[in-house]
Amino acid sequence: DVRVNGLDEYGMTPLMHAAYKGRADMCKLLLQHGADVNCNEHEHGYTALMFAGLSGKTDITWMMLDAGAETDTVNSVGRTAAQMAAFVGQHDCVTVINNFFSRARLDYYTKPQGLEKEPKLPPKLAGPLHKIIMSTNPNPVKIVMLVKENPLLMDVEAVEKCRKVLELVCEMCIKQQDMNEVLAMKMHYLSCVLQKCGSFLKERQDKLDGLIKSLLKGRDSDGFPVFQDKFIRECIRKFPYCDATLLQQLVRSIAPVEIGSDPTALSVLTQAITGQVGFMDADFCTTCGEKGAEKRCSICKMVIYCDQACQKLHWFSHKKVCKMLQEQREKHEAESASRLQKQAKAEFSASLLQSPVSDDPSEIILRC
């Protein structure tokens, strides 16, 4: 008879060990047999979620959260699971923790409440909407792509119902006892994107293709997506809770920056929502902002895409600046090569000056 929540000499449960060692299969088995995901008997106050974050396994981190792991529990040094993961550089796990929203919380809106005859959200829309909520990529192009890929959402009425539910969740995040401004801002931002999707579905013949083009269209001088930046700024400005600390921080970061300069509105919003500082060392798709893009433009080699589909979507805008970027790259490479050559010559000359002087004329001839 094995106790599923048995403790070792350090106060660790089998679930904590499995999470720390990255054993997703074992974690799943233990949770199915009633393992306590919030057990806090560890000698330093670590929880299973903290160990999942330290392991760097996003699937296990998500599994702990889905099982009801509390995100605000602190260990003996006063750090939460997200802070511990960030401390050891597991930023993907930080993003998962900061963006988690349980399906059960969304399913609440799929049932009539009180005197309602119909639920606020049709059950068939809960899955597609939850996928959008759980996305850790706030790039508006990616969100529109998620809407476009699901036929259930390609309807004005369906998008409007999803938008209203997001607004309700935003309000709940602000008014609940443990106020969550980050989640509230994310829900508000997603509702703004869905509102824009609804207006394009209703008024435009090209539907969401037109919206994606608008968001990707770059200015002639450098290809910067001006409409996208202005749209994100407007979404933030419309946040209905003016006293929110996060809103004030975002405004202070974005307002003084000229459109087209760093930091962009998207980068500031991404940092606020995901908890990641900057863009780390990963490459992000120029079109949709997905992490880990590897395909480069074959001509300029300066922009990166997920795949040919993303490159095709962006080509109408990129082709205007592709040649200019190619020339910039070639100029930079030539300058780098020249600098390295000069450095090598200087090092060679220095080595000659430092060589010991010999009386043997043959050695002098060889050195020269």
JOLINBEL-V941841 format. One record per run of one state. SS is the DSSP state (2 for helix, 1 for strand, 0 for the rest). FROM is the first residue (numbers start at 0). LEN is the number of residues. If there is no record, write none. Layout:
ss->SS from->FROM len->LEN
ss->SS from->FROM len->LEN
//
This chain:
ss->0 from->0 len->13
ss->2 from->13 len->7
ss->0 from->20 len->3
ss->2 from->23 len->9
ss->0 from->32 len->15
ss->2 from->47 len->8
ss->0 from->55 len->2
ss->2 from->57 len->9
ss->0 from->66 len->14
ss->2 from->80 len->7
ss->0 from->87 len->3
ss->2 from->90 len->8
ss->0 from->98 len->4
ss->2 from->102 len->8
ss->0 from->110 len->12
ss->2 from->122 len->12
ss->0 from->134 len->5
ss->2 from->139 len->9
ss->0 from->148 len->2
ss->2 from->150 len->3
ss->0 from->153 len->2
ss->2 from->155 len->20
ss->0 from->175 len->5
ss->2 from->180 len->23
ss->0 from->203 len->3
ss->2 from->206 len->10
ss->0 from->216 len->9
ss->2 from->225 len->12
ss->0 from->237 len->7
ss->2 from->244 len->10
ss->0 from->254 len->10
ss->2 from->264 len->10
ss->0 from->274 len->9
ss->1 from->283 len->1
ss->0 from->284 len->6
ss->1 from->290 len->1
ss->0 from->291 len->3
ss->1 from->294 len->2
ss->0 from->296 len->7
ss->1 from->303 len->2
ss->0 from->305 len->2
ss->2 from->307 len->11
ss->0 from->318 len->3
ss->2 from->321 len->33
ss->0 from->354 len->6
ss->2 from->360 len->7
ss->0 from->367 len->1
//
